[in-house]
């Protein structure tokens, strides 16, 4: 099935900071007809006062704000899908939160893509960005452990360490063409 003939669905792209989610989600959305790139972190950035820091050890308030962000993004994704758009929803949803989020999409066509480049690649990519997400390499390793050890094996896991954005999108499109791609 070509991208042009793919039926509208929600494509959740997740992974750690600097895994390439934003670049891949944008490039994927650009290759799909009638598509939306929904950046989950936009809902966090809307908080003007009282924004809790998102760190490896989340405070209770940070956890509450993260769940609010996830659910606002899920609601927006569903509304865009109902309007006939394919939604490429991109956010950091790792650990047990991934399984919980997948259940919020019950009854909706959902494909989950987990970008999981090697931690040294994530550290290198983060160092080259204008916005760094990790204070040090040890924090990269903490997030990598959560991704690989605590995140349920839901969806299509893709090590994009040695792939360009275009190659990553090509692999995702090949995966989405398979009938099993709609099963989280």
VMD Tcl script that builds the backbone (N, CA, C; Angstrom):
set m [mol new atoms 552]
animate dup $m
set s [atomselect $m all]
$s set {name element resname resid chain x y z} {
  {N N UNK 1 A 0.846 -1.175 0.000}
  {CA C UNK 1 A 0.000 0.000 0.000}
  {C C UNK 1 A 0.893 1.241 0.000}
  {N N UNK 2 A 0.660 2.132 -0.896}
  {CA C UNK 2 A 1.425 3.379 -0.975}
  {C C UNK 2 A 0.895 4.374 0.046}
  {N N UNK 3 A 1.729 5.318 0.419}
  {CA C UNK 3 A 1.329 6.329 1.395}
  {C C UNK 3 A 0.076 7.059 0.934}
  {N N UNK 4 A -0.062 7.262 -0.371}
  {CA C UNK 4 A -1.200 8.007 -0.918}
  {C C UNK 4 A -2.517 7.280 -0.699}
  {N N UNK 5 A -2.493 5.970 -0.560}
  {CA C UNK 5 A -3.728 5.203 -0.423}
  {C C UNK 5 A -3.977 4.717 1.004}
  {N N UNK 6 A -3.102 5.081 1.914}
  {CA C UNK 6 A -3.255 4.661 3.302}
  {C C UNK 6 A -4.477 5.341 3.913}
  {N N UNK 7 A -5.294 4.561 4.591}
  {CA C UNK 7 A -6.468 5.126 5.261}
  {C C UNK 7 A -6.006 5.951 6.468}
  {N N UNK 8 A -6.755 7.010 6.805}
  {CA C UNK 8 A -6.372 7.834 7.957}
  {C C UNK 8 A -6.236 6.993 9.227}
  {N N UNK 9 A -5.247 7.334 10.022}
  {CA C UNK 9 A -4.973 6.658 11.275}
  {C C UNK 9 A -4.168 7.590 12.161}
  {N N UNK 10 A -3.971 7.187 13.378}
  {CA C UNK 10 A -3.076 7.887 14.286}
  {C C UNK 10 A -1.779 7.101 14.326}
  {N N UNK 11 A -0.691 7.789 14.075}
  {CA C UNK 11 A 0.636 7.177 14.139}
  {C C UNK 11 A 1.347 7.836 15.310}
  {N N UNK 12 A 1.537 7.084 16.363}
  {CA C UNK 12 A 2.212 7.588 17.551}
  {C C UNK 12 A 3.703 7.286 17.424}
  {N N UNK 13 A 4.514 8.336 17.377}
  {CA C UNK 13 A 5.964 8.181 17.327}
  {C C UNK 13 A 6.525 8.600 18.670}
  {N N UNK 14 A 7.197 7.663 19.328}
  {CA C UNK 14 A 7.758 7.943 20.634}
  {C C UNK 14 A 9.213 7.496 20.696}
  {N N UNK 15 A 9.833 7.813 21.795}
  {CA C UNK 15 A 11.239 7.512 22.030}
  {C C UNK 15 A 11.797 8.586 22.938}
  {N N UNK 16 A 13.055 8.478 23.254}
  {CA C UNK 16 A 13.683 9.443 24.153}
  {C C UNK 16 A 13.955 10.771 23.462}
  {N N UNK 17 A 14.330 11.767 24.264}
  {CA C UNK 17 A 14.754 13.055 23.713}
  {C C UNK 17 A 15.935 12.802 22.786}
  {N N UNK 18 A 15.991 13.523 21.690}
  {CA C UNK 18 A 17.067 13.447 20.693}
  {C C UNK 18 A 17.089 12.120 19.936}
  {N N UNK 19 A 15.989 11.391 19.964}
  {CA C UNK 19 A 15.900 10.153 19.187}
  {C C UNK 19 A 15.561 10.439 17.726}
  {N N UNK 20 A 15.144 11.671 17.436}
  {CA C UNK 20 A 14.782 12.041 16.073}
  {C C UNK 20 A 13.284 12.118 15.840}
  {N N UNK 21 A 12.500 12.101 16.901}
  {CA C UNK 21 A 11.037 12.072 16.768}
  {C C UNK 21 A 10.485 13.239 15.968}
  {N N UNK 22 A 10.904 14.450 16.289}
  {CA C UNK 22 A 10.358 15.638 15.605}
  {C C UNK 22 A 10.681 15.630 14.126}
  {N N UNK 23 A 11.933 15.376 13.805}
  {CA C UNK 23 A 12.350 15.375 12.395}
  {C C UNK 23 A 11.647 14.276 11.618}
  {N N UNK 24 A 11.581 13.092 12.211}
  {CA C UNK 24 A 10.947 11.955 11.534}
  {C C UNK 24 A 9.441 12.190 11.402}
  {N N UNK 25 A 8.804 12.671 12.461}
  {CA C UNK 25 A 7.361 12.905 12.398}
  {C C UNK 25 A 7.008 13.946 11.343}
  {N N UNK 26 A 7.792 15.017 11.266}
  {CA C UNK 26 A 7.536 16.049 10.260}
  {C C UNK 26 A 7.718 15.482 8.851}
  {N N UNK 27 A 8.809 14.768 8.647}
  {CA C UNK 27 A 9.083 14.190 7.321}
  {C C UNK 27 A 8.027 13.162 6.938}
  {N N UNK 28 A 7.577 12.373 7.905}
  {CA C UNK 28 A 6.531 11.389 7.636}
  {C C UNK 28 A 5.228 12.095 7.271}
  {N N UNK 29 A 4.844 13.088 8.054}
  {CA C UNK 29 A 3.600 13.817 7.771}
  {C C UNK 29 A 3.645 14.460 6.389}
  {N N UNK 30 A 4.810 14.955 5.993}
  {CA C UNK 30 A 4.943 15.576 4.667}
  {C C UNK 30 A 4.761 14.577 3.537}
  {N N UNK 31 A 4.965 13.301 3.811}
  {CA C UNK 31 A 4.824 12.275 2.761}
  {C C UNK 31 A 3.430 11.667 2.721}
  {N N UNK 32 A 2.574 12.062 3.634}
  {CA C UNK 32 A 1.224 11.506 3.691}
  {C C UNK 32 A 0.210 12.548 3.228}
  {N N UNK 33 A -0.831 12.102 2.503}
  {CA C UNK 33 A -1.873 13.057 2.115}
  {C C UNK 33 A -2.737 13.399 3.326}
  {N N UNK 34 A -3.208 14.624 3.376}
  {CA C UNK 34 A -4.122 15.045 4.446}
  {C C UNK 34 A -3.618 14.598 5.809}
  {N N UNK 35 A -2.523 15.216 6.244}
  {CA C UNK 35 A -1.864 14.779 7.469}
  {C C UNK 35 A -1.615 15.938 8.428}
  {N N UNK 36 A -1.423 15.571 9.682}
  {CA C UNK 36 A -1.151 16.508 10.762}
  {C C UNK 36 A 0.067 16.009 11.521}
  {N N UNK 37 A 0.975 16.921 11.844}
  {CA C UNK 37 A 2.072 16.601 12.762}
  {C C UNK 37 A 1.726 17.239 14.088}
  {N N UNK 38 A 1.338 16.419 15.052}
  {CA C UNK 38 A 0.947 16.913 16.365}
  {C C UNK 38 A 2.105 16.683 17.328}
  {N N UNK 39 A 2.658 17.774 17.821}
  {CA C UNK 39 A 3.786 17.725 18.765}
  {C C UNK 39 A 3.217 17.784 20.182}
  {N N UNK 40 A 3.335 16.686 20.898}
  {CA C UNK 40 A 2.756 16.627 22.241}
  {C C UNK 40 A 3.301 17.668 23.189}
  {N N UNK 41 A 4.572 18.034 23.031}
  {CA C UNK 41 A 5.162 18.988 23.971}
  {C C UNK 41 A 4.606 20.400 23.812}
  {N N UNK 42 A 3.854 20.654 22.754}
  {CA C UNK 42 A 3.247 21.979 22.595}
  {C C UNK 42 A 2.289 22.256 23.760}
  {N N UNK 43 A 1.649 21.217 24.279}
  {CA C UNK 43 A 0.717 21.407 25.384}
  {C C UNK 43 A 1.461 21.767 26.674}
  {N N UNK 44 A 2.674 21.294 26.832}
  {CA C UNK 44 A 3.505 21.680 27.983}
  {C C UNK 44 A 3.930 23.140 27.850}
  {N N UNK 45 A 4.341 23.508 26.643}
  {CA C UNK 45 A 4.827 24.873 26.421}
  {C C UNK 45 A 3.726 25.916 26.577}
  {N N UNK 46 A 2.459 25.501 26.524}
  {CA C UNK 46 A 1.358 26.445 26.696}
  {C C UNK 46 A 1.229 26.918 28.141}
  {N N UNK 47 A 1.780 26.163 29.079}
  {CA C UNK 47 A 1.693 26.559 30.488}
  {C C UNK 47 A 2.604 27.763 30.701}
  {N N UNK 48 A 2.022 28.890 31.079}
  {CA C UNK 48 A 2.767 30.134 31.245}
  {C C UNK 48 A 3.397 30.206 32.629}
  {N N UNK 49 A 2.635 29.932 33.660}
  {CA C UNK 49 A 3.129 29.961 35.031}
  {C C UNK 49 A 2.798 28.630 35.706}
  {N N UNK 50 A 3.761 28.094 36.445}
  {CA C UNK 50 A 3.523 26.861 37.186}
  {C C UNK 50 A 3.967 25.610 36.472}
  {N N UNK 51 A 4.702 25.753 35.383}
  {CA C UNK 51 A 5.179 24.587 34.645}
  {C C UNK 51 A 6.192 23.820 35.501}
  {N N UNK 52 A 5.929 22.550 35.739}
  {CA C UNK 52 A 6.818 21.706 36.531}
  {C C UNK 52 A 7.949 21.186 35.651}
  {N N UNK 53 A 9.167 21.110 36.196}
  {CA C UNK 53 A 10.284 20.594 35.395}
  {C C UNK 53 A 10.112 19.098 35.092}
  {N N UNK 54 A 10.420 18.740 33.854}
  {CA C UNK 54 A 10.361 17.341 33.429}
  {C C UNK 54 A 11.777 16.759 33.535}
  {N N UNK 55 A 12.006 15.990 34.587}
  {CA C UNK 55 A 13.311 15.397 34.845}
  {C C UNK 55 A 13.155 13.885 34.942}
  {N N UNK 56 A 14.259 13.188 35.129}
  {CA C UNK 56 A 14.205 11.732 35.262}
  {C C UNK 56 A 13.361 11.325 36.467}
  {N N UNK 57 A 13.424 12.094 37.554}
  {CA C UNK 57 A 12.594 11.859 38.740}
  {C C UNK 57 A 11.477 12.887 38.750}
  {N N UNK 58 A 10.303 12.490 38.295}
  {CA C UNK 58 A 9.188 13.430 38.186}
  {C C UNK 58 A 8.556 13.689 39.548}
  {N N UNK 59 A 8.297 14.959 39.821}
  {CA C UNK 59 A 7.516 15.307 41.005}
  {C C UNK 59 A 6.068 14.907 40.736}
  {N N UNK 60 A 5.254 14.933 41.780}
  {CA C UNK 60 A 3.843 14.610 41.613}
  {C C UNK 60 A 3.175 15.604 40.653}
  {N N UNK 61 A 3.531 16.887 40.775}
  {CA C UNK 61 A 2.968 17.897 39.877}
  {C C UNK 61 A 3.429 17.680 38.440}
  {N N UNK 62 A 4.702 17.330 38.261}
  {CA C UNK 62 A 5.208 17.065 36.907}
  {C C UNK 62 A 4.488 15.866 36.293}
  {N N UNK 63 A 4.271 14.843 37.085}
  {CA C UNK 63 A 3.555 13.650 36.604}
  {C C UNK 63 A 2.134 14.022 36.189}
  {N N UNK 64 A 1.473 14.853 36.996}
  {CA C UNK 64 A 0.115 15.305 36.677}
  {C C UNK 64 A 0.109 16.099 35.369}
  {N N UNK 65 A 1.064 17.019 35.210}
  {CA C UNK 65 A 1.136 17.827 33.990}
  {C C UNK 65 A 1.466 16.965 32.772}
  {N N UNK 66 A 2.290 15.948 32.958}
  {CA C UNK 66 A 2.629 15.057 31.849}
  {C C UNK 66 A 1.395 14.279 31.387}
  {N N UNK 67 A 0.619 13.772 32.337}
  {CA C UNK 67 A -0.606 13.046 31.979}
  {C C UNK 67 A -1.613 13.983 31.299}
  {N N UNK 68 A -1.703 15.220 31.788}
  {CA C UNK 68 A -2.579 16.208 31.152}
  {C C UNK 68 A -2.144 16.427 29.711}
  {N N UNK 69 A -0.856 16.605 29.497}
  {CA C UNK 69 A -0.307 16.801 28.152}
  {C C UNK 69 A -0.644 15.620 27.251}
  {N N UNK 70 A -0.417 14.410 27.743}
  {CA C UNK 70 A -0.715 13.213 26.946}
  {C C UNK 70 A -2.193 13.162 26.556}
  {N N UNK 71 A -3.065 13.439 27.510}
  {CA C UNK 71 A -4.498 13.320 27.228}
  {C C UNK 71 A -5.018 14.444 26.333}
  {N N UNK 72 A -4.469 15.639 26.469}
  {CA C UNK 72 A -4.842 16.713 25.547}
  {C C UNK 72 A -4.412 16.357 24.121}
  {N N UNK 73 A -3.201 15.823 23.987}
  {CA C UNK 73 A -2.706 15.432 22.660}
  {C C UNK 73 A -3.545 14.285 22.088}
  {N N UNK 74 A -3.915 13.331 22.927}
  {CA C UNK 74 A -4.752 12.218 22.458}
  {C C UNK 74 A -6.109 12.729 21.985}
  {N N UNK 75 A -6.705 13.650 22.753}
  {CA C UNK 75 A -7.997 14.220 22.349}
  {C C UNK 75 A -7.875 14.963 21.019}
  {N N UNK 76 A -6.816 15.755 20.864}
  {CA C UNK 76 A -6.606 16.485 19.605}
  {C C UNK 76 A -6.389 15.507 18.455}
  {N N UNK 77 A -5.629 14.449 18.712}
  {CA C UNK 77 A -5.386 13.433 17.663}
  {C C UNK 77 A -6.694 12.831 17.185}
  {N N UNK 78 A -7.547 12.482 18.119}
  {CA C UNK 78 A -8.837 11.869 17.772}
  {C C UNK 78 A -9.703 12.831 16.958}
  {N N UNK 79 A -9.697 14.097 17.333}
  {CA C UNK 79 A -10.508 15.089 16.606}
  {C C UNK 79 A -10.014 15.261 15.172}
  {N N UNK 80 A -8.689 15.343 15.002}
  {CA C UNK 80 A -8.136 15.444 13.646}
  {C C UNK 80 A -8.460 14.190 12.836}
  {N N UNK 81 A -8.345 13.020 13.450}
  {CA C UNK 81 A -8.660 11.771 12.758}
  {C C UNK 81 A -10.130 11.768 12.334}
  {N N UNK 82 A -11.007 12.178 13.215}
  {CA C UNK 82 A -12.435 12.220 12.897}
  {C C UNK 82 A -12.730 13.175 11.745}
  {N N UNK 83 A -11.855 14.160 11.541}
  {CA C UNK 83 A -12.004 15.102 10.425}
  {C C UNK 83 A -11.342 14.577 9.147}
  {N N UNK 84 A -10.818 13.349 9.199}
  {CA C UNK 84 A -10.268 12.726 7.998}
  {C C UNK 84 A -8.772 12.867 7.808}
  {N N UNK 85 A -8.052 13.315 8.821}
  {CA C UNK 85 A -6.606 13.468 8.723}
  {C C UNK 85 A -5.876 12.260 9.306}
  {N N UNK 86 A -4.736 11.921 8.717}
  {CA C UNK 86 A -3.799 11.008 9.370}
  {C C UNK 86 A -2.987 11.867 10.332}
  {N N UNK 87 A -2.906 11.431 11.562}
  {CA C UNK 87 A -2.230 12.192 12.602}
  {C C UNK 87 A -0.906 11.519 12.951}
  {N N UNK 88 A 0.163 12.262 12.824}
  {CA C UNK 88 A 1.462 11.792 13.282}
  {C C UNK 88 A 1.683 12.506 14.616}
  {N N UNK 89 A 1.381 11.788 15.686}
  {CA C UNK 89 A 1.480 12.325 17.041}
  {C C UNK 89 A 2.822 11.913 17.627}
  {N N UNK 90 A 3.624 12.899 17.975}
  {CA C UNK 90 A 4.982 12.664 18.432}
  {C C UNK 90 A 5.162 13.196 19.841}
  {N N UNK 91 A 5.681 12.328 20.723}
  {CA C UNK 91 A 5.896 12.725 22.100}
  {C C UNK 91 A 6.824 11.713 22.765}
  {N N UNK 92 A 7.315 12.058 23.936}
  {CA C UNK 92 A 8.118 11.136 24.740}
  {C C UNK 92 A 7.155 10.397 25.657}
  {N N UNK 93 A 6.834 9.182 25.282}
  {CA C UNK 93 A 5.944 8.345 26.093}
  {C C UNK 93 A 6.680 7.024 26.288}
  {N N UNK 94 A 7.351 6.917 27.428}
  {CA C UNK 94 A 8.162 5.730 27.704}
  {C C UNK 94 A 7.775 5.152 29.054}
  {N N UNK 95 A 8.304 3.974 29.349}
  {CA C UNK 95 A 7.952 3.296 30.586}
  {C C UNK 95 A 6.516 2.804 30.518}
  {N N UNK 96 A 5.915 2.534 31.664}
  {CA C UNK 96 A 4.543 2.027 31.697}
  {C C UNK 96 A 3.525 2.984 31.068}
  {N N UNK 97 A 3.871 4.257 30.952}
  {CA C UNK 97 A 2.943 5.233 30.369}
  {C C UNK 97 A 2.550 4.868 28.944}
  {N N UNK 98 A 3.431 4.178 28.209}
  {CA C UNK 98 A 3.099 3.840 26.821}
  {C C UNK 98 A 1.873 2.931 26.761}
  {N N UNK 99 A 1.846 1.889 27.562}
  {CA C UNK 99 A 0.684 0.984 27.557}
  {C C UNK 99 A -0.578 1.732 27.976}
  {N N UNK 100 A -0.454 2.608 28.956}
  {CA C UNK 100 A -1.614 3.387 29.405}
  {C C UNK 100 A -2.124 4.291 28.290}
  {N N UNK 101 A -1.208 4.929 27.570}
  {CA C UNK 101 A -1.624 5.820 26.486}
  {C C UNK 101 A -2.267 5.050 25.340}
  {N N UNK 102 A -1.735 3.896 25.024}
  {CA C UNK 102 A -2.310 3.101 23.936}
  {C C UNK 102 A -3.776 2.802 24.222}
  {N N UNK 103 A -4.119 2.546 25.483}
  {CA C UNK 103 A -5.518 2.246 25.809}
  {C C UNK 103 A -6.427 3.444 25.580}
  {N N UNK 104 A -5.889 4.667 25.634}
  {CA C UNK 104 A -6.737 5.840 25.378}
  {C C UNK 104 A -7.171 5.911 23.920}
  {N N UNK 105 A -6.511 5.135 23.071}
  {CA C UNK 105 A -6.857 5.123 21.651}
  {C C UNK 105 A -7.682 3.893 21.266}
  {N N UNK 106 A -8.197 3.150 22.253}
  {CA C UNK 106 A -9.042 1.992 21.945}
  {C C UNK 106 A -10.180 2.432 21.030}
  {N N UNK 107 A -10.397 1.662 19.977}
  {CA C UNK 107 A -11.450 1.974 19.020}
  {C C UNK 107 A -11.007 2.882 17.891}
  {N N UNK 108 A -9.772 3.342 17.940}
  {CA C UNK 108 A -9.219 4.200 16.889}
  {C C UNK 108 A -8.081 3.455 16.192}
  {N N UNK 109 A -7.919 3.661 14.877}
  {CA C UNK 109 A -6.798 3.017 14.183}
  {C C UNK 109 A -5.473 3.649 14.621}
  {N N UNK 110 A -4.650 2.858 15.290}
  {CA C UNK 110 A -3.415 3.351 15.882}
  {C C UNK 110 A -2.239 2.483 15.478}
  {N N UNK 111 A -1.153 3.137 15.083}
  {CA C UNK 111 A 0.127 2.468 14.852}
  {C C UNK 111 A 1.146 3.134 15.762}
  {N N UNK 112 A 1.898 2.327 16.486}
  {CA C UNK 112 A 2.907 2.837 17.411}
  {C C UNK 112 A 4.294 2.577 16.829}
  {N N UNK 113 A 5.104 3.633 16.777}
  {CA C UNK 113 A 6.489 3.543 16.322}
  {C C UNK 113 A 7.371 4.031 17.470}
  {N N UNK 114 A 8.316 3.198 17.892}
  {CA C UNK 114 A 9.245 3.562 18.956}
  {C C UNK 114 A 10.629 3.712 18.335}
  {N N UNK 115 A 11.133 4.940 18.324}
  {CA C UNK 115 A 12.487 5.176 17.829}
  {C C UNK 115 A 13.456 4.900 18.978}
  {N N UNK 116 A 14.407 4.017 18.739}
  {CA C UNK 116 A 15.310 3.616 19.826}
  {C C UNK 116 A 16.769 3.559 19.364}
  {N N UNK 117 A 17.319 4.707 18.961}
  {CA C UNK 117 A 18.735 4.711 18.610}
  {C C UNK 117 A 19.594 4.410 19.843}
  {N N UNK 118 A 20.809 3.957 19.602}
  {CA C UNK 118 A 21.739 3.648 20.680}
  {C C UNK 118 A 21.990 4.891 21.538}
  {N N UNK 119 A 22.271 4.708 22.840}
  {CA C UNK 119 A 22.444 5.866 23.727}
  {C C UNK 119 A 23.594 6.786 23.320}
  {N N UNK 120 A 24.667 6.252 22.768}
  {CA C UNK 120 A 25.765 7.125 22.343}
  {C C UNK 120 A 25.345 8.006 21.162}
  {N N UNK 121 A 24.434 7.501 20.334}
  {CA C UNK 121 A 23.911 8.286 19.215}
  {C C UNK 121 A 22.983 9.377 19.752}
  {N N UNK 122 A 22.160 9.032 20.728}
  {CA C UNK 122 A 21.279 10.024 21.352}
  {C C UNK 122 A 22.108 11.134 21.985}
  {N N UNK 123 A 23.168 10.778 22.699}
  {CA C UNK 123 A 24.033 11.779 23.341}
  {C C UNK 123 A 24.673 12.688 22.290}
  {N N UNK 124 A 25.119 12.096 21.189}
  {CA C UNK 124 A 25.749 12.873 20.112}
  {C C UNK 124 A 24.729 13.823 19.473}
  {N N UNK 125 A 23.535 13.318 19.190}
  {CA C UNK 125 A 22.495 14.149 18.580}
  {C C UNK 125 A 22.091 15.273 19.520}
  {N N UNK 126 A 21.957 14.966 20.814}
  {CA C UNK 126 A 21.558 15.987 21.779}
  {C C UNK 126 A 22.601 17.097 21.872}
  {N N UNK 127 A 23.864 16.721 21.830}
  {CA C UNK 127 A 24.937 17.722 21.915}
  {C C UNK 127 A 24.920 18.662 20.717}
  {N N UNK 128 A 24.403 18.201 19.580}
  {CA C UNK 128 A 24.363 19.011 18.365}
  {C C UNK 128 A 23.111 19.853 18.215}
  {N N UNK 129 A 22.186 19.740 19.164}
  {CA C UNK 129 A 20.929 20.497 19.067}
  {C C UNK 129 A 21.050 21.825 19.799}
  {N N UNK 130 A 20.227 22.781 19.394}
  {CA C UNK 130 A 20.206 24.068 20.095}
  {C C UNK 130 A 19.551 23.915 21.470}
  {N N UNK 131 A 18.612 23.004 21.575}
  {CA C UNK 131 A 17.967 22.739 22.871}
  {C C UNK 131 A 18.459 21.384 23.371}
  {N N UNK 132 A 19.239 21.392 24.411}
  {CA C UNK 132 A 19.723 20.122 24.946}
  {C C UNK 132 A 18.755 19.627 26.003}
  {N N UNK 133 A 18.491 18.344 25.979}
  {CA C UNK 133 A 17.540 17.761 26.917}
  {C C UNK 133 A 18.189 17.049 28.078}
  {N N UNK 134 A 19.452 16.750 27.951}
  {CA C UNK 134 A 20.145 15.978 28.975}
  {C C UNK 134 A 21.271 16.806 29.583}
  {N N UNK 135 A 21.352 16.870 30.907}
  {CA C UNK 135 A 22.447 17.627 31.522}
  {C C UNK 135 A 23.801 16.926 31.398}
  {N N UNK 136 A 23.776 15.590 31.226}
  {CA C UNK 136 A 25.036 14.839 31.130}
  {C C UNK 136 A 24.760 13.462 30.524}
  {N N UNK 137 A 25.837 12.739 30.244}
  {CA C UNK 137 A 25.719 11.422 29.609}
  {C C UNK 137 A 25.019 10.425 30.527}
  {N N UNK 138 A 25.219 10.549 31.840}
  {CA C UNK 138 A 24.571 9.623 32.770}
  {C C UNK 138 A 23.047 9.698 32.649}
  {N N UNK 139 A 22.529 10.888 32.406}
  {CA C UNK 139 A 21.081 11.051 32.257}
  {C C UNK 139 A 20.595 10.397 30.967}
  {N N UNK 140 A 21.394 10.465 29.918}
  {CA C UNK 140 A 21.057 9.754 28.681}
  {C C UNK 140 A 20.896 8.268 28.984}
  {N N UNK 141 A 21.831 7.727 29.747}
  {CA C UNK 141 A 21.793 6.299 30.085}
  {C C UNK 141 A 20.590 5.938 30.952}
  {N N UNK 142 A 20.187 6.848 31.859}
  {CA C UNK 142 A 19.003 6.605 32.692}
  {C C UNK 142 A 17.762 6.501 31.804}
  {N N UNK 143 A 17.605 7.453 30.895}
  {CA C UNK 143 A 16.446 7.428 29.998}
  {C C UNK 143 A 16.495 6.208 29.066}
  {N N UNK 144 A 17.681 5.842 28.620}
  {CA C UNK 144 A 17.813 4.667 27.756}
  {C C UNK 144 A 17.390 3.399 28.503}
  {N N UNK 145 A 17.764 3.315 29.785}
  {CA C UNK 145 A 17.378 2.148 30.578}
  {C C UNK 145 A 15.854 2.081 30.713}
  {N N UNK 146 A 15.225 3.235 30.963}
  {CA C UNK 146 A 13.761 3.260 31.067}
  {C C UNK 146 A 13.142 2.805 29.742}
  {N N UNK 147 A 13.670 3.312 28.644}
  {CA C UNK 147 A 13.134 2.938 27.331}
  {C C UNK 147 A 13.268 1.432 27.101}
  {N N UNK 148 A 14.454 0.904 27.296}
  {CA C UNK 148 A 14.711 -0.489 26.933}
  {C C UNK 148 A 14.259 -1.513 27.970}
  {N N UNK 149 A 14.199 -1.114 29.239}
  {CA C UNK 149 A 13.880 -2.083 30.293}
  {C C UNK 149 A 12.489 -1.934 30.882}
  {N N UNK 150 A 11.934 -0.733 30.833}
  {CA C UNK 150 A 10.655 -0.501 31.502}
  {C C UNK 150 A 9.512 -0.198 30.548}
  {N N UNK 151 A 9.825 -0.002 29.281}
  {CA C UNK 151 A 8.781 0.305 28.297}
  {C C UNK 151 A 8.293 -0.995 27.676}
  {N N UNK 152 A 6.992 -1.237 27.709}
  {CA C UNK 152 A 6.487 -2.478 27.110}
  {C C UNK 152 A 6.766 -2.518 25.607}
  {N N UNK 153 A 6.995 -3.692 25.086}
  {CA C UNK 153 A 7.313 -3.873 23.664}
  {C C UNK 153 A 6.040 -3.787 22.830}
  {N N UNK 154 A 5.548 -2.578 22.729}
  {CA C UNK 154 A 4.332 -2.289 21.966}
  {C C UNK 154 A 4.759 -1.653 20.651}
  {N N UNK 155 A 4.123 -2.056 19.558}
  {CA C UNK 155 A 4.365 -1.412 18.274}
  {C C UNK 155 A 5.654 -1.844 17.607}
  {N N UNK 156 A 6.091 -0.992 16.707}
  {CA C UNK 156 A 7.272 -1.256 15.874}
  {C C UNK 156 A 8.458 -0.493 16.444}
  {N N UNK 157 A 9.458 -1.195 16.935}
  {CA C UNK 157 A 10.663 -0.587 17.493}
  {C C UNK 157 A 11.692 -0.481 16.385}
  {N N UNK 158 A 12.245 0.700 16.224}
  {CA C UNK 158 A 13.159 0.958 15.115}
  {C C UNK 158 A 14.430 1.628 15.625}
  {N N UNK 159 A 15.550 0.935 15.487}
  {CA C UNK 159 A 16.848 1.517 15.822}
  {C C UNK 159 A 17.264 2.364 14.630}
  {N N UNK 160 A 17.165 3.667 14.807}
  {CA C UNK 160 A 17.463 4.602 13.719}
  {C C UNK 160 A 18.879 5.163 13.827}
  {N N UNK 161 A 19.728 4.519 14.603}
  {CA C UNK 161 A 21.090 5.021 14.848}
  {C C UNK 161 A 21.848 5.318 13.570}
  {N N UNK 162 A 21.755 4.424 12.605}
  {CA C UNK 162 A 22.544 4.534 11.383}
  {C C UNK 162 A 21.709 4.916 10.165}
  {N N UNK 163 A 20.522 5.477 10.419}
  {CA C UNK 163 A 19.614 5.836 9.330}
  {C C UNK 163 A 19.460 7.348 9.244}
  {N N UNK 164 A 19.288 7.843 8.043}
  {CA C UNK 164 A 18.922 9.246 7.868}
  {C C UNK 164 A 17.439 9.389 8.191}
  {N N UNK 165 A 16.970 10.613 8.259}
  {CA C UNK 165 A 15.547 10.848 8.478}
  {C C UNK 165 A 14.744 10.208 7.344}
  {N N UNK 166 A 15.172 10.401 6.114}
  {CA C UNK 166 A 14.448 9.839 4.959}
  {C C UNK 166 A 14.428 8.308 5.013}
  {N N UNK 167 A 15.533 7.708 5.381}
  {CA C UNK 167 A 15.578 6.236 5.483}
  {C C UNK 167 A 14.671 5.744 6.611}
  {N N UNK 168 A 14.637 6.480 7.694}
  {CA C UNK 168 A 13.754 6.116 8.807}
  {C C UNK 168 A 12.301 6.180 8.366}
  {N N UNK 169 A 11.937 7.248 7.669}
  {CA C UNK 169 A 10.571 7.388 7.172}
  {C C UNK 169 A 10.244 6.268 6.187}
  {N N UNK 170 A 11.173 5.930 5.295}
  {CA C UNK 170 A 10.951 4.824 4.359}
  {C C UNK 170 A 10.639 3.533 5.104}
  {N N UNK 171 A 11.396 3.254 6.160}
  {CA C UNK 171 A 11.162 2.026 6.946}
  {C C UNK 171 A 9.809 2.077 7.649}
  {N N UNK 172 A 9.451 3.237 8.167}
  {CA C UNK 172 A 8.147 3.368 8.823}
  {C C UNK 172 A 7.024 3.145 7.814}
  {N N UNK 173 A 7.143 3.734 6.637}
  {CA C UNK 173 A 6.105 3.554 5.611}
  {C C UNK 173 A 5.991 2.093 5.186}
  {N N UNK 174 A 7.118 1.399 5.073}
  {CA C UNK 174 A 7.065 -0.040 4.746}
  {C C UNK 174 A 6.345 -0.799 5.856}
  {N N UNK 175 A 6.634 -0.434 7.090}
  {CA C UNK 175 A 5.949 -1.093 8.211}
  {C C UNK 175 A 4.450 -0.797 8.179}
  {N N UNK 176 A 4.093 0.458 7.945}
  {CA C UNK 176 A 2.681 0.844 7.937}
  {C C UNK 176 A 1.897 0.167 6.815}
  {N N UNK 177 A 2.575 -0.261 5.786}
  {CA C UNK 177 A 1.914 -0.934 4.666}
  {C C UNK 177 A 1.504 -2.364 5.019}
  {N N UNK 178 A 2.036 -2.889 6.111}
  {CA C UNK 178 A 1.702 -4.252 6.530}
  {C C UNK 178 A 0.360 -4.251 7.266}
  {N N UNK 179 A -0.452 -5.284 7.058}
  {CA C UNK 179 A -1.754 -5.338 7.732}
  {C C UNK 179 A -1.641 -5.308 9.256}
  {N N UNK 180 A -0.564 -5.832 9.800}
  {CA C UNK 180 A -0.404 -5.877 11.261}
  {C C UNK 180 A -0.034 -4.537 11.871}
  {N N UNK 181 A 0.215 -3.516 11.053}
  {CA C UNK 181 A 0.684 -2.219 11.546}
  {C C UNK 181 A -0.361 -1.493 12.376}
  {N N UNK 182 A -1.616 -1.850 12.255}
  {CA C UNK 182 A -2.649 -1.186 13.045}
  {C C UNK 182 A -2.799 -1.805 14.428}
  {N N UNK 183 A -2.080 -2.876 14.703}
  {CA C UNK 183 A -2.123 -3.465 16.047}
  {C C UNK 183 A -1.009 -2.824 16.874}
  {N N UNK 184 A -1.380 -2.206 18.011}
  {CA C UNK 184 A -0.339 -1.582 18.840}
  {C C UNK 184 A 0.682 -2.604 19.241}
}
mol reanalyze $m
mol bondsrecalc $m
mol representation Tube
mol addrep $m
